[in-house]
Amino acid sequence: MKNLLILASKSPRRIELLQSLQIDFEVDPALGFQELAHSSQTPEALVAENAVGKAEEVARRHPGRLVLGVDTVGVFKGLILEKPKDKEDAFRMLSLLQGHSHEVLTGLCLIGQGKKITHVESTRVTFLSLSEKEIRAYIKTGEPMDKAASYAVQGYGSLFVQKIEGDYFNVVGLPLYRLNLMLQEFDIHILRDVHSPKVSL
């Protein structure tokens, strides 16, 4: 049976997470969608709207298919932290986060079978206190430059994370338990074919 899931993202982290569950899927990034940023909306509304926009763009190219749109940001005291523009922007974000807690929000949108489902997942992350030298050393690794809030919890950034309250995979960029619940609303059950080498959707 032809797989119906299309990931509207080229994020290596999201691709790896889907592959870890042996889900057959295609990647078709929503390159034409202009993400909203720093609008008057709440951070929750922002990530939800971005996820919907990405899913809708790709769904127009693939009628009848199931499309997943995703958007992740960090939020510190109401300030939205997206991917850094440059090294100094990364330094600014990490300086804000060090020694404090912040939220990671991921908007998810599934479109297909004549319906659309959206959800926003939130995880609280607490950073250790860091010196300027430690922050600069981390930036030199290059890891922060394409990450929301300028860090990767699955990489060197894990050295700074003291505590996570909520879904770890949400911080990586794709909350798998929430995705599983959303897929079930489309009558897709990842574990139903657990003995098969691949999960057909």
Biotite code that builds the C-alpha atoms (Angstrom):
import biotite.structure as struc

atoms = struc.array([
    struc.Atom([0.000, 0.000, 0.000], chain_id="A", res_id=1, res_name="MET", atom_name="CA", element="C"),
    struc.Atom([1.325, 3.436, -0.898], chain_id="A", res_id=2, res_name="LYS", atom_name="CA", element="C"),
    struc.Atom([2.455, 5.392, 2.114], chain_id="A", res_id=3, res_name="ASN", atom_name="CA", element="C"),
    struc.Atom([0.380, 8.509, 2.696], chain_id="A", res_id=4, res_name="LEU", atom_name="CA", element="C"),
    struc.Atom([2.650, 10.447, 5.092], chain_id="A", res_id=5, res_name="LEU", atom_name="CA", element="C"),
    struc.Atom([4.625, 13.396, 3.752], chain_id="A", res_id=6, res_name="ILE", atom_name="CA", element="C"),
    struc.Atom([6.892, 15.397, 6.074], chain_id="A", res_id=7, res_name="LEU", atom_name="CA", element="C"),
    struc.Atom([6.777, 19.090, 5.136], chain_id="A", res_id=8, res_name="ALA", atom_name="CA", element="C"),
    struc.Atom([10.231, 19.661, 6.648], chain_id="A", res_id=9, res_name="SER", atom_name="CA", element="C"),
    struc.Atom([13.851, 18.974, 5.734], chain_id="A", res_id=10, res_name="LYS", atom_name="CA", element="C"),
    struc.Atom([14.981, 18.908, 9.372], chain_id="A", res_id=11, res_name="SER", atom_name="CA", element="C"),
    struc.Atom([17.518, 16.073, 9.819], chain_id="A", res_id=12, res_name="PRO", atom_name="CA", element="C"),
    struc.Atom([16.349, 15.628, 13.424], chain_id="A", res_id=13, res_name="ARG", atom_name="CA", element="C"),
    struc.Atom([12.711, 15.111, 12.440], chain_id="A", res_id=14, res_name="ARG", atom_name="CA", element="C"),
    struc.Atom([13.681, 12.780, 9.616], chain_id="A", res_id=15, res_name="ILE", atom_name="CA", element="C"),
    struc.Atom([15.805, 10.668, 11.978], chain_id="A", res_id=16, res_name="GLU", atom_name="CA", element="C"),
    struc.Atom([13.014, 10.462, 14.556], chain_id="A", res_id=17, res_name="LEU", atom_name="CA", element="C"),
    struc.Atom([10.488, 9.224, 12.002], chain_id="A", res_id=18, res_name="LEU", atom_name="CA", element="C"),
    struc.Atom([13.019, 6.735, 10.659], chain_id="A", res_id=19, res_name="GLN", atom_name="CA", element="C"),
    struc.Atom([13.605, 5.423, 14.195], chain_id="A", res_id=20, res_name="SER", atom_name="CA", element="C"),
    struc.Atom([9.969, 4.258, 14.239], chain_id="A", res_id=21, res_name="LEU", atom_name="CA", element="C"),
    struc.Atom([10.351, 2.564, 10.831], chain_id="A", res_id=22, res_name="GLN", atom_name="CA", element="C"),
    struc.Atom([7.635, 4.775, 9.369], chain_id="A", res_id=23, res_name="ILE", atom_name="CA", element="C"),
    struc.Atom([7.607, 4.994, 5.585], chain_id="A", res_id=24, res_name="ASP", atom_name="CA", element="C"),
    struc.Atom([7.412, 8.652, 4.632], chain_id="A", res_id=25, res_name="PHE", atom_name="CA", element="C"),
    struc.Atom([8.454, 11.145, 2.000], chain_id="A", res_id=26, res_name="GLU", atom_name="CA", element="C"),
    struc.Atom([10.109, 14.506, 2.534], chain_id="A", res_id=27, res_name="VAL", atom_name="CA", element="C"),
    struc.Atom([8.767, 17.539, 0.682], chain_id="A", res_id=28, res_name="ASP", atom_name="CA", element="C"),
    struc.Atom([9.761, 20.748, 2.497], chain_id="A", res_id=29, res_name="PRO", atom_name="CA", element="C"),
    struc.Atom([7.428, 23.741, 2.495], chain_id="A", res_id=30, res_name="ALA", atom_name="CA", element="C"),
    struc.Atom([10.049, 25.994, 0.937], chain_id="A", res_id=31, res_name="LEU", atom_name="CA", element="C"),
    struc.Atom([7.515, 28.487, -0.405], chain_id="A", res_id=32, res_name="GLY", atom_name="CA", element="C"),
    struc.Atom([5.904, 29.216, 2.946], chain_id="A", res_id=33, res_name="PHE", atom_name="CA", element="C"),
    struc.Atom([7.118, 32.368, 4.703], chain_id="A", res_id=34, res_name="GLN", atom_name="CA", element="C"),
    struc.Atom([7.200, 31.621, 8.420], chain_id="A", res_id=35, res_name="GLU", atom_name="CA", element="C"),
    struc.Atom([5.594, 34.158, 10.708], chain_id="A", res_id=36, res_name="LEU", atom_name="CA", element="C"),
    struc.Atom([7.911, 35.601, 13.331], chain_id="A", res_id=37, res_name="ALA", atom_name="CA", element="C"),
    struc.Atom([7.600, 37.992, 16.251], chain_id="A", res_id=38, res_name="HIS", atom_name="CA", element="C"),
    struc.Atom([3.993, 38.825, 15.501], chain_id="A", res_id=39, res_name="SER", atom_name="CA", element="C"),
    struc.Atom([1.426, 40.091, 17.978], chain_id="A", res_id=40, res_name="SER", atom_name="CA", element="C"),
    struc.Atom([0.261, 36.499, 18.444], chain_id="A", res_id=41, res_name="GLN", atom_name="CA", element="C"),
    struc.Atom([1.138, 34.356, 21.426], chain_id="A", res_id=42, res_name="THR", atom_name="CA", element="C"),
    struc.Atom([4.063, 31.943, 20.878], chain_id="A", res_id=43, res_name="PRO", atom_name="CA", element="C"),
    struc.Atom([1.578, 29.038, 20.962], chain_id="A", res_id=44, res_name="GLU", atom_name="CA", element="C"),
    struc.Atom([-0.573, 30.594, 18.228], chain_id="A", res_id=45, res_name="ALA", atom_name="CA", element="C"),
    struc.Atom([2.542, 31.401, 16.196], chain_id="A", res_id=46, res_name="LEU", atom_name="CA", element="C"),
    struc.Atom([3.933, 27.859, 16.055], chain_id="A", res_id=47, res_name="VAL", atom_name="CA", element="C"),
    struc.Atom([0.466, 26.470, 15.360], chain_id="A", res_id=48, res_name="ALA", atom_name="CA", element="C"),
    struc.Atom([-0.063, 28.860, 12.443], chain_id="A", res_id=49, res_name="GLU", atom_name="CA", element="C"),
    struc.Atom([3.390, 28.129, 11.020], chain_id="A", res_id=50, res_name="ASN", atom_name="CA", element="C"),
    struc.Atom([2.769, 24.371, 11.233], chain_id="A", res_id=51, res_name="ALA", atom_name="CA", element="C"),
    struc.Atom([-0.590, 24.778, 9.482], chain_id="A", res_id=52, res_name="VAL", atom_name="CA", element="C"),
    struc.Atom([0.900, 26.992, 6.792], chain_id="A", res_id=53, res_name="GLY", atom_name="CA", element="C"),
    struc.Atom([3.652, 24.500, 6.009], chain_id="A", res_id=54, res_name="LYS", atom_name="CA", element="C"),
    struc.Atom([1.238, 21.562, 5.904], chain_id="A", res_id=55, res_name="ALA", atom_name="CA", element="C"),
    struc.Atom([-1.249, 23.423, 3.714], chain_id="A", res_id=56, res_name="GLU", atom_name="CA", element="C"),
    struc.Atom([1.390, 24.433, 1.164], chain_id="A", res_id=57, res_name="GLU", atom_name="CA", element="C"),
    struc.Atom([2.615, 20.858, 0.721], chain_id="A", res_id=58, res_name="VAL", atom_name="CA", element="C"),
    struc.Atom([-0.924, 19.420, 0.824], chain_id="A", res_id=59, res_name="ALA", atom_name="CA", element="C"),
    struc.Atom([-1.847, 21.539, -2.209], chain_id="A", res_id=60, res_name="ARG", atom_name="CA", element="C"),
    struc.Atom([0.877, 19.759, -4.156], chain_id="A", res_id=61, res_name="ARG", atom_name="CA", element="C"),
    struc.Atom([-0.221, 16.321, -2.967], chain_id="A", res_id=62, res_name="HIS", atom_name="CA", element="C"),
    struc.Atom([-4.021, 16.061, -2.899], chain_id="A", res_id=63, res_name="PRO", atom_name="CA", element="C"),
    struc.Atom([-5.267, 12.950, -1.147], chain_id="A", res_id=64, res_name="GLY", atom_name="CA", element="C"),
    struc.Atom([-2.057, 12.471, 0.838], chain_id="A", res_id=65, res_name="ARG", atom_name="CA", element="C"),
    struc.Atom([-1.465, 12.859, 4.573], chain_id="A", res_id=66, res_name="LEU", atom_name="CA", element="C"),
    struc.Atom([0.883, 15.784, 5.273], chain_id="A", res_id=67, res_name="VAL", atom_name="CA", element="C"),
    struc.Atom([2.694, 16.681, 8.506], chain_id="A", res_id=68, res_name="LEU", atom_name="CA", element="C"),
    struc.Atom([3.712, 20.286, 9.151], chain_id="A", res_id=69, res_name="GLY", atom_name="CA", element="C"),
    struc.Atom([5.925, 21.131, 12.144], chain_id="A", res_id=70, res_name="VAL", atom_name="CA", element="C"),
    struc.Atom([7.346, 24.293, 13.706], chain_id="A", res_id=71, res_name="ASP", atom_name="CA", element="C"),
    struc.Atom([9.527, 24.579, 16.837], chain_id="A", res_id=72, res_name="THR", atom_name="CA", element="C"),
    struc.Atom([10.683, 27.623, 18.818], chain_id="A", res_id=73, res_name="VAL", atom_name="CA", element="C"),
    struc.Atom([12.131, 28.385, 22.210], chain_id="A", res_id=74, res_name="GLY", atom_name="CA", element="C"),
    struc.Atom([10.371, 30.878, 24.481], chain_id="A", res_id=75, res_name="VAL", atom_name="CA", element="C"),
    struc.Atom([11.993, 32.770, 27.354], chain_id="A", res_id=76, res_name="PHE", atom_name="CA", element="C"),
    struc.Atom([9.805, 35.142, 29.374], chain_id="A", res_id=77, res_name="LYS", atom_name="CA", element="C"),
    struc.Atom([7.537, 35.630, 26.362], chain_id="A", res_id=78, res_name="GLY", atom_name="CA", element="C"),
    struc.Atom([10.452, 36.233, 23.976], chain_id="A", res_id=79, res_name="LEU", atom_name="CA", element="C"),
    struc.Atom([10.420, 33.930, 20.952], chain_id="A", res_id=80, res_name="ILE", atom_name="CA", element="C"),
    struc.Atom([13.812, 32.349, 20.216], chain_id="A", res_id=81, res_name="LEU", atom_name="CA", element="C"),
    struc.Atom([14.089, 30.995, 16.679], chain_id="A", res_id=82, res_name="GLU", atom_name="CA", element="C"),
    struc.Atom([17.216, 29.980, 14.763], chain_id="A", res_id=83, res_name="LYS", atom_name="CA", element="C"),
    struc.Atom([20.061, 32.493, 15.289], chain_id="A", res_id=84, res_name="PRO", atom_name="CA", element="C"),
    struc.Atom([20.922, 34.932, 12.513], chain_id="A", res_id=85, res_name="LYS", atom_name="CA", element="C"),
    struc.Atom([24.654, 34.763, 13.300], chain_id="A", res_id=86, res_name="ASP", atom_name="CA", element="C"),
    struc.Atom([27.114, 33.880, 16.078], chain_id="A", res_id=87, res_name="LYS", atom_name="CA", element="C"),
    struc.Atom([26.356, 37.005, 18.091], chain_id="A", res_id=88, res_name="GLU", atom_name="CA", element="C"),
    struc.Atom([22.649, 36.265, 17.936], chain_id="A", res_id=89, res_name="ASP", atom_name="CA", element="C"),
    struc.Atom([23.374, 32.747, 19.200], chain_id="A", res_id=90, res_name="ALA", atom_name="CA", element="C"),
    struc.Atom([25.456, 34.243, 22.018], chain_id="A", res_id=91, res_name="PHE", atom_name="CA", element="C"),
    struc.Atom([22.582, 36.568, 22.924], chain_id="A", res_id=92, res_name="ARG", atom_name="CA", element="C"),
    struc.Atom([20.099, 33.701, 23.162], chain_id="A", res_id=93, res_name="MET", atom_name="CA", element="C"),
    struc.Atom([22.354, 31.374, 25.131], chain_id="A", res_id=94, res_name="LEU", atom_name="CA", element="C"),
    struc.Atom([23.247, 34.195, 27.531], chain_id="A", res_id=95, res_name="SER", atom_name="CA", element="C"),
    struc.Atom([19.541, 34.679, 28.198], chain_id="A", res_id=96, res_name="LEU", atom_name="CA", element="C"),
    struc.Atom([18.910, 30.965, 28.773], chain_id="A", res_id=97, res_name="LEU", atom_name="CA", element="C"),
    struc.Atom([21.897, 30.149, 30.980], chain_id="A", res_id=98, res_name="GLN", atom_name="CA", element="C"),
    struc.Atom([20.921, 29.617, 34.606], chain_id="A", res_id=99, res_name="GLY", atom_name="CA", element="C"),
    struc.Atom([17.194, 29.797, 33.831], chain_id="A", res_id=100, res_name="HIS", atom_name="CA", element="C"),
    struc.Atom([14.241, 27.740, 32.602], chain_id="A", res_id=101, res_name="SER", atom_name="CA", element="C"),
    struc.Atom([12.550, 28.254, 29.252], chain_id="A", res_id=102, res_name="HIS", atom_name="CA", element="C"),
    struc.Atom([9.848, 26.611, 27.168], chain_id="A", res_id=103, res_name="GLU", atom_name="CA", element="C"),
    struc.Atom([10.188, 24.721, 23.897], chain_id="A", res_id=104, res_name="VAL", atom_name="CA", element="C"),
    struc.Atom([7.006, 24.834, 21.812], chain_id="A", res_id=105, res_name="LEU", atom_name="CA", element="C"),
    struc.Atom([6.309, 22.640, 18.791], chain_id="A", res_id=106, res_name="THR", atom_name="CA", element="C"),
    struc.Atom([3.290, 23.164, 16.587], chain_id="A", res_id=107, res_name="GLY", atom_name="CA", element="C"),
    struc.Atom([2.055, 20.091, 14.712], chain_id="A", res_id=108, res_name="LEU", atom_name="CA", element="C"),
    struc.Atom([-0.481, 19.957, 11.898], chain_id="A", res_id=109, res_name="CYS", atom_name="CA", element="C"),
    struc.Atom([-1.757, 16.868, 10.082], chain_id="A", res_id=110, res_name="LEU", atom_name="CA", element="C"),
    struc.Atom([-3.838, 17.378, 6.929], chain_id="A", res_id=111, res_name="ILE", atom_name="CA", element="C"),
    struc.Atom([-5.512, 14.554, 5.009], chain_id="A", res_id=112, res_name="GLY", atom_name="CA", element="C"),
    struc.Atom([-8.687, 12.515, 4.565], chain_id="A", res_id=113, res_name="GLN", atom_name="CA", element="C"),
    struc.Atom([-10.684, 15.753, 4.410], chain_id="A", res_id=114, res_name="GLY", atom_name="CA", element="C"),
    struc.Atom([-9.680, 16.967, 7.869], chain_id="A", res_id=115, res_name="LYS", atom_name="CA", element="C"),
    struc.Atom([-7.015, 18.974, 9.638], chain_id="A", res_id=116, res_name="LYS", atom_name="CA", element="C"),
    struc.Atom([-5.709, 18.403, 13.184], chain_id="A", res_id=117, res_name="ILE", atom_name="CA", element="C"),
    struc.Atom([-3.367, 20.763, 15.040], chain_id="A", res_id=118, res_name="THR", atom_name="CA", element="C"),
    struc.Atom([-1.674, 20.665, 18.436], chain_id="A", res_id=119, res_name="HIS", atom_name="CA", element="C"),
    struc.Atom([1.007, 22.595, 20.309], chain_id="A", res_id=120, res_name="VAL", atom_name="CA", element="C"),
    struc.Atom([3.330, 20.629, 22.613], chain_id="A", res_id=121, res_name="GLU", atom_name="CA", element="C"),
    struc.Atom([5.245, 22.400, 25.400], chain_id="A", res_id=122, res_name="SER", atom_name="CA", element="C"),
    struc.Atom([8.349, 21.234, 27.297], chain_id="A", res_id=123, res_name="THR", atom_name="CA", element="C"),
    struc.Atom([10.181, 23.108, 30.055], chain_id="A", res_id=124, res_name="ARG", atom_name="CA", element="C"),
    struc.Atom([13.989, 23.061, 29.926], chain_id="A", res_id=125, res_name="VAL", atom_name="CA", element="C"),
    struc.Atom([16.328, 24.281, 32.678], chain_id="A", res_id=126, res_name="THR", atom_name="CA", element="C"),
    struc.Atom([19.897, 25.318, 31.829], chain_id="A", res_id=127, res_name="PHE", atom_name="CA", element="C"),
    struc.Atom([22.930, 25.326, 34.099], chain_id="A", res_id=128, res_name="LEU", atom_name="CA", element="C"),
    struc.Atom([24.700, 28.620, 34.744], chain_id="A", res_id=129, res_name="SER", atom_name="CA", element="C"),
    struc.Atom([27.321, 29.143, 32.022], chain_id="A", res_id=130, res_name="LEU", atom_name="CA", element="C"),
    struc.Atom([30.322, 31.395, 31.668], chain_id="A", res_id=131, res_name="SER", atom_name="CA", element="C"),
    struc.Atom([30.932, 33.521, 28.586], chain_id="A", res_id=132, res_name="GLU", atom_name="CA", element="C"),
    struc.Atom([33.879, 31.242, 27.778], chain_id="A", res_id=133, res_name="LYS", atom_name="CA", element="C"),
    struc.Atom([31.651, 28.146, 27.811], chain_id="A", res_id=134, res_name="GLU", atom_name="CA", element="C"),
    struc.Atom([29.048, 29.795, 25.591], chain_id="A", res_id=135, res_name="ILE", atom_name="CA", element="C"),
    struc.Atom([31.697, 30.932, 23.093], chain_id="A", res_id=136, res_name="ARG", atom_name="CA", element="C"),
    struc.Atom([33.244, 27.459, 23.036], chain_id="A", res_id=137, res_name="ALA", atom_name="CA", element="C"),
    struc.Atom([29.843, 25.934, 22.272], chain_id="A", res_id=138, res_name="TYR", atom_name="CA", element="C"),
    struc.Atom([29.195, 28.388, 19.460], chain_id="A", res_id=139, res_name="ILE", atom_name="CA", element="C"),
    struc.Atom([32.559, 27.474, 17.931], chain_id="A", res_id=140, res_name="LYS", atom_name="CA", element="C"),
    struc.Atom([31.301, 23.908, 17.437], chain_id="A", res_id=141, res_name="THR", atom_name="CA", element="C"),
    struc.Atom([28.805, 25.310, 14.911], chain_id="A", res_id=142, res_name="GLY", atom_name="CA", element="C"),
    struc.Atom([25.980, 23.303, 16.479], chain_id="A", res_id=143, res_name="GLU", atom_name="CA", element="C"),
    struc.Atom([23.784, 26.250, 17.535], chain_id="A", res_id=144, res_name="PRO", atom_name="CA", element="C"),
    struc.Atom([23.567, 27.867, 14.110], chain_id="A", res_id=145, res_name="MET", atom_name="CA", element="C"),
    struc.Atom([20.547, 26.014, 12.672], chain_id="A", res_id=146, res_name="ASP", atom_name="CA", element="C"),
    struc.Atom([18.732, 25.239, 15.921], chain_id="A", res_id=147, res_name="LYS", atom_name="CA", element="C"),
    struc.Atom([15.757, 26.953, 17.535], chain_id="A", res_id=148, res_name="ALA", atom_name="CA", element="C"),
    struc.Atom([16.967, 28.809, 20.658], chain_id="A", res_id=149, res_name="ALA", atom_name="CA", element="C"),
    struc.Atom([20.571, 28.149, 19.523], chain_id="A", res_id=150, res_name="SER", atom_name="CA", element="C"),
    struc.Atom([21.142, 24.703, 21.028], chain_id="A", res_id=151, res_name="TYR", atom_name="CA", element="C"),
    struc.Atom([20.711, 21.006, 20.319], chain_id="A", res_id=152, res_name="ALA", atom_name="CA", element="C"),
    struc.Atom([19.636, 18.925, 23.306], chain_id="A", res_id=153, res_name="VAL", atom_name="CA", element="C"),
    struc.Atom([20.776, 15.764, 21.486], chain_id="A", res_id=154, res_name="GLN", atom_name="CA", element="C"),
    struc.Atom([24.277, 17.166, 20.892], chain_id="A", res_id=155, res_name="GLY", atom_name="CA", element="C"),
    struc.Atom([26.821, 19.225, 22.832], chain_id="A", res_id=156, res_name="TYR", atom_name="CA", element="C"),
    struc.Atom([23.897, 21.256, 24.136], chain_id="A", res_id=157, res_name="GLY", atom_name="CA", element="C"),
    struc.Atom([23.047, 18.319, 26.398], chain_id="A", res_id=158, res_name="SER", atom_name="CA", element="C"),
    struc.Atom([26.017, 19.350, 28.571], chain_id="A", res_id=159, res_name="LEU", atom_name="CA", element="C"),
    struc.Atom([24.091, 22.459, 29.655], chain_id="A", res_id=160, res_name="PHE", atom_name="CA", element="C"),
    struc.Atom([20.632, 20.951, 30.244], chain_id="A", res_id=161, res_name="VAL", atom_name="CA", element="C"),
    struc.Atom([20.038, 20.387, 33.951], chain_id="A", res_id=162, res_name="GLN", atom_name="CA", element="C"),
    struc.Atom([16.400, 19.325, 33.779], chain_id="A", res_id=163, res_name="LYS", atom_name="CA", element="C"),
    struc.Atom([13.644, 18.604, 31.253], chain_id="A", res_id=164, res_name="ILE", atom_name="CA", element="C"),
    struc.Atom([9.974, 18.635, 32.244], chain_id="A", res_id=165, res_name="GLU", atom_name="CA", element="C"),
    struc.Atom([7.873, 17.117, 29.477], chain_id="A", res_id=166, res_name="GLY", atom_name="CA", element="C"),
    struc.Atom([8.640, 15.334, 26.211], chain_id="A", res_id=167, res_name="ASP", atom_name="CA", element="C"),
    struc.Atom([12.377, 15.158, 25.433], chain_id="A", res_id=168, res_name="TYR", atom_name="CA", element="C"),
    struc.Atom([11.661, 14.546, 21.746], chain_id="A", res_id=169, res_name="PHE", atom_name="CA", element="C"),
    struc.Atom([9.716, 17.800, 21.633], chain_id="A", res_id=170, res_name="ASN", atom_name="CA", element="C"),
    struc.Atom([12.976, 19.595, 22.423], chain_id="A", res_id=171, res_name="VAL", atom_name="CA", element="C"),
    struc.Atom([14.640, 17.703, 19.561], chain_id="A", res_id=172, res_name="VAL", atom_name="CA", element="C"),
    struc.Atom([11.873, 18.966, 17.272], chain_id="A", res_id=173, res_name="GLY", atom_name="CA", element="C"),
    struc.Atom([9.153, 16.309, 16.998], chain_id="A", res_id=174, res_name="LEU", atom_name="CA", element="C"),
    struc.Atom([7.067, 15.109, 19.986], chain_id="A", res_id=175, res_name="PRO", atom_name="CA", element="C"),
    struc.Atom([6.591, 11.475, 19.048], chain_id="A", res_id=176, res_name="LEU", atom_name="CA", element="C"),
    struc.Atom([3.952, 10.529, 21.602], chain_id="A", res_id=177, res_name="TYR", atom_name="CA", element="C"),
    struc.Atom([1.763, 13.438, 20.499], chain_id="A", res_id=178, res_name="ARG", atom_name="CA", element="C"),
    struc.Atom([2.292, 12.589, 16.839], chain_id="A", res_id=179, res_name="LEU", atom_name="CA", element="C"),
    struc.Atom([1.229, 9.016, 17.581], chain_id="A", res_id=180, res_name="ASN", atom_name="CA", element="C"),
    struc.Atom([-2.024, 10.226, 19.168], chain_id="A", res_id=181, res_name="LEU", atom_name="CA", element="C"),
    struc.Atom([-2.719, 12.516, 16.217], chain_id="A", res_id=182, res_name="MET", atom_name="CA", element="C"),
    struc.Atom([-2.067, 9.735, 13.694], chain_id="A", res_id=183, res_name="LEU", atom_name="CA", element="C"),
    struc.Atom([-4.570, 7.535, 15.518], chain_id="A", res_id=184, res_name="GLN", atom_name="CA", element="C"),
    struc.Atom([-7.241, 10.132, 14.702], chain_id="A", res_id=185, res_name="GLU", atom_name="CA", element="C"),
    struc.Atom([-6.578, 9.225, 11.060], chain_id="A", res_id=186, res_name="PHE", atom_name="CA", element="C"),
    struc.Atom([-6.845, 5.514, 11.930], chain_id="A", res_id=187, res_name="ASP", atom_name="CA", element="C"),
    struc.Atom([-3.074, 5.088, 11.646], chain_id="A", res_id=188, res_name="ILE", atom_name="CA", element="C"),
    struc.Atom([-1.533, 2.942, 14.395], chain_id="A", res_id=189, res_name="HIS", atom_name="CA", element="C"),
    struc.Atom([2.254, 2.689, 14.361], chain_id="A", res_id=190, res_name="ILE", atom_name="CA", element="C"),
    struc.Atom([2.374, -0.462, 16.503], chain_id="A", res_id=191, res_name="LEU", atom_name="CA", element="C"),
    struc.Atom([-0.362, -2.276, 14.623], chain_id="A", res_id=192, res_name="ARG", atom_name="CA", element="C"),
    struc.Atom([2.183, -3.733, 12.196], chain_id="A", res_id=193, res_name="ASP", atom_name="CA", element="C"),
    struc.Atom([5.022, -4.014, 14.683], chain_id="A", res_id=194, res_name="VAL", atom_name="CA", element="C"),
    struc.Atom([6.135, -7.416, 13.300], chain_id="A", res_id=195, res_name="HIS", atom_name="CA", element="C"),
    struc.Atom([6.498, -6.028, 9.786], chain_id="A", res_id=196, res_name="SER", atom_name="CA", element="C"),
    struc.Atom([9.874, -4.676, 8.682], chain_id="A", res_id=197, res_name="PRO", atom_name="CA", element="C"),
    struc.Atom([8.111, -1.441, 7.715], chain_id="A", res_id=198, res_name="LYS", atom_name="CA", element="C"),
    struc.Atom([5.000, 0.286, 8.982], chain_id="A", res_id=199, res_name="VAL", atom_name="CA", element="C"),
    struc.Atom([2.657, 0.983, 6.095], chain_id="A", res_id=200, res_name="SER", atom_name="CA", element="C"),
    struc.Atom([0.497, 4.039, 6.551], chain_id="A", res_id=201, res_name="LEU", atom_name="CA", element="C"),
])
